Amino acid sequence: MRNTNQSESIKMPRWRAYTWGVLAALTCPCHLPVLALLLSGTAAGAFVSEHWSFATLVLAVFFILFLRAALQAFRKRP
């Protein structure tokens, strides 16, 4: 017999939930100074230092998206 329990069919792998969480932590806008330091001397670092507010906005959007995905992935786990 087949199991028709719907909660079984929406399980997410544990590694995927943690991956979303790590991406959310890395794109947190509070880490922008560290990111600028790591990228110093590169074209990306020059762009970040010239467009600080734009970089903050982009990181904030990514952070919210990744955090939402991480929370959903952890909720779907049994």
N, C-alpha and C positions, 0 to 999 in steps of 0.2 A: 504494500500500500504506500501511496505517496503522502508525504507530510504536507498538509495544506496550511500550516501555520504561517501567516504572512510575516511575522517578526523574523522568522528564519530566512526569508528571501531578501530582506533589506540589511543584512549584516554588512558592516564595513570592516575591512582588515584593520587591525590595530596600528600597523605601521603607517597607514594613510592618515589616520587621525593625528598621529604624532608628527608626521611630515607637515601637515597644515599648521600645527602648533608652532613648529620650529620656524616656518616661513613667516608666521605672524610675529614672532619674537624678533626675527631679523629685520623686518620691515617697519618695526615700530618707529615712529618719528623721533622719539627721544634718543635713538641711536644715530641720528644724522651727524652729530659732531664726530663720532667714532668712524662712521663711514667716510666722511670727508677726509679724516686723517689717513685712513687706509688707502684712499684713492688719490692722495696728494701726489703730484708729479705726473698724473695721467690726464688724458683729455676728459675723461669722466669726472675726475676731481676738479678740473678747471670749470667744467659746466656746473657742477654742484656749488662751487664757491661763488660763481657769478649769479646763479639763479637759486638762491637759498630758499626763498618762499615757494617757488614752483616745486623744488625737490621735496620740501616738507609736505606740500599738498599731495603730490604723487605718492609719497610713502604713506601718508595717512589713508588714502583711498585703498592702497594695497593692503595695509594693515587691517582695515575694517573688513575687506573681502576675505582675507586669509583667516582672520579670527572667526568670522561667521562660518566659514567652511569647517574650521576645526571644531567649533562647538556643535555643529550639526553632526559631524562624524563621530564625536564622542557620545552624543545622545543616541545615535543609532546602534551603538554597541550594546549587546545584551548584558 
